[in-house]
Amino acid sequence: MFEGSCHCERVRFQAPTPEQVTRCNCTYCDRVGARWAYCPPDQFTLLGTGRDLIT
């Protein structure tokens, strides 16, 4: 199982370990070294309260 979070870490998630990871070429992702992975929605678990999800 893989765990991650949004940039401020208030909202966290769990997902299966990705088989493939891609690299975005936008300036922000390049600067912070972000990588992207995908999974079926039913295997993704969002952790956090409703308050954390609203800005």
Secondary structure by P-SEA (a helix, b strand, c coil): cccccccccccccccccccbbbbbccaaaaaabbbbbbccccccccccccccccc
